Amino acid sequence: MRHFSTEEWLMYIQDELAKSKREELENHLFSCDQCLEVYMELLEAQSVELPDIEKDSFTDEVFAKLPIKVKKQRKSILQSPIFHYGVAAVVTLTLMSTGVFQSITGIVGTVEASSFSEQKQSVSNNLMEKALSLFDIIENIQEEGEK
């Protein structure tokens, strides 16, 4: 297995290689622990040269260099939760004053009354009646066979 040199890994870290060469080095990292170790050491050494981002002023400096200034946008009244609650209250009061809810309760009462008026037999009673009729049929057959 061919190992890559430190210079090649530095060029890889600094993004100075052609795409095909970069892919070759990336694929090699998956299979070679020794080169991975060299690569990690070089990354750590390069991290010393990077700017310190932990400063509080770093973000301010970046925003100061941006050409576009961000303005705070106000929310529309239509996006306000208070507006939504107000619309819901108006719709509810309108439905109540027109009698829609009363007609709905009347319809529900009619449906409930019709379902209770139909006396349905329970499943167990149906099974009991069918079993008794089956016993009657068997008894009739036995009586005919004895004659």
matplotlib code that plots the C-alpha trace (Angstrom):
import matplotlib.pyplot as plt

x = [0.0, 1.4, 1.3, 1.1, 3.6, 3.1, 3.3, 0.4, -1.7, -0.9, -2.0, -5.1, -5.9, -5.3, -7.5, -4.7, -5.2, -7.1, -10.4, -9.2, -6.2, -8.4, -10.7, -7.8, -6.6, -10.0, -10.5, -7.0, -8.0, -10.8, -8.3, -5.1, -4.8, -1.3, -2.1, -5.2, -3.0, -0.7, -3.7, -5.2, -1.8, -1.5, -5.1, -4.2, -1.1, -3.1, -5.8, -3.3, -3.1, -6.9, -8.4, -9.8, -13.6, -14.3, -14.1, -17.3, -16.5, -16.0, -19.7, -19.9, -16.8, -18.4, -21.7, -19.9, -18.2, -21.4, -22.8, -26.5, -27.9, -30.7, -33.7, -36.1, -39.4, -42.7, -45.3, -48.5, -51.6, -52.9, -50.1, -50.9, -52.5, -54.8, -56.3, -56.9, -58.7, -60.8, -61.9, -62.8, -64.9, -66.7, -67.5, -68.7, -71.0, -72.4, -73.2, -74.8, -77.0, -78.2, -79.3, -77.0, -76.1, -79.7, -80.6, -77.6, -78.7, -82.2, -80.9, -78.8, -81.8, -83.9, -81.1, -80.7, -84.5, -84.7, -81.9, -83.4, -86.9, -85.6, -85.4, -82.5, -82.1, -78.8, -76.4, -76.6, -80.5, -80.1, -77.7, -79.9, -82.9, -81.0, -79.6, -83.1, -84.5, -81.6, -82.5, -86.2, -85.2, -83.0, -85.8, -88.3, -85.8, -85.4, -89.1, -89.7, -86.8, -88.5, -91.8]
y = [0.0, 3.4, 6.1, 9.7, 12.3, 15.0, 17.6, 16.0, 15.9, 19.6, 20.4, 18.4, 20.3, 23.6, 22.6, 22.9, 19.6, 18.7, 17.0, 13.5, 13.7, 14.8, 11.9, 9.5, 10.9, 10.7, 7.1, 6.3, 7.7, 5.1, 2.2, 3.4, 4.1, 5.4, 8.1, 9.0, 9.5, 11.8, 13.7, 14.3, 15.5, 18.0, 19.2, 19.9, 21.8, 23.8, 24.6, 26.8, 29.1, 29.5, 32.6, 32.3, 32.2, 32.2, 36.0, 37.8, 40.4, 37.8, 37.8, 41.6, 41.8, 39.4, 41.3, 44.6, 43.3, 42.2, 44.6, 44.0, 45.2, 43.2, 45.1, 43.7, 43.0, 43.5, 40.8, 41.5, 41.7, 38.7, 36.6, 37.6, 34.9, 37.6, 38.2, 34.5, 34.3, 37.3, 35.7, 32.5, 34.4, 36.3, 33.1, 31.4, 34.3, 34.5, 30.8, 31.0, 34.0, 32.4, 29.3, 26.8, 25.1, 24.7, 23.0, 20.7, 19.6, 19.0, 16.8, 14.9, 14.4, 13.0, 10.6, 9.4, 8.9, 6.9, 4.6, 3.9, 3.3, 0.4, -2.5, -4.6, -8.0, -8.8, -11.2, -13.7, -13.8, -14.4, -17.2, -18.7, -18.7, -20.3, -23.0, -23.8, -24.0, -26.4, -28.6, -28.6, -29.7, -32.5, -33.6, -33.8, -35.9, -38.3, -38.6, -39.4, -41.9, -43.8, -44.2]
z = [0.0, -1.0, 1.7, 0.9, 2.0, 4.6, 1.8, 0.0, 3.1, 3.7, 0.2, 0.8, 4.0, 2.3, -0.7, -3.3, -5.1, -8.2, -7.7, -8.8, -6.4, -3.5, -4.1, -4.2, -0.8, 0.7, -0.3, 1.1, 4.5, 4.8, 4.5, 6.0, 9.8, 9.5, 7.0, 9.0, 12.0, 10.0, 8.6, 12.1, 13.4, 10.5, 11.1, 14.8, 13.7, 11.2, 13.8, 15.6, 12.6, 12.4, 14.0, 17.5, 17.1, 20.8, 21.1, 21.7, 19.1, 16.3, 15.4, 15.5, 13.2, 10.7, 10.7, 10.3, 7.1, 5.6, 2.9, 3.8, 7.0, 8.5, 9.5, 12.0, 10.3, 12.2, 12.1, 10.3, 12.4, 10.5, 12.0, 15.5, 17.8, 19.3, 15.8, 15.4, 18.8, 17.8, 14.5, 16.3, 18.9, 16.1, 14.2, 17.4, 18.3, 14.8, 14.8, 18.2, 17.3, 14.0, 15.8, 14.0, 17.2, 18.3, 15.0, 15.3, 18.8, 17.4, 14.7, 17.1, 19.4, 16.5, 15.5, 19.1, 19.5, 16.3, 17.3, 20.7, 19.3, 17.3, 19.8, 18.6, 20.0, 21.5, 19.8, 22.7, 22.3, 18.6, 19.2, 21.8, 19.5, 16.7, 19.0, 20.3, 16.7, 15.8, 18.8, 17.7, 14.2, 15.6, 18.0, 15.1, 13.0, 15.9, 16.4, 12.7, 12.8, 15.7, 13.9]

ax = plt.figure().add_subplot(projection="3d")
ax.plot(x, y, z, "-o")
ax.set_aspect("equal")
plt.show()
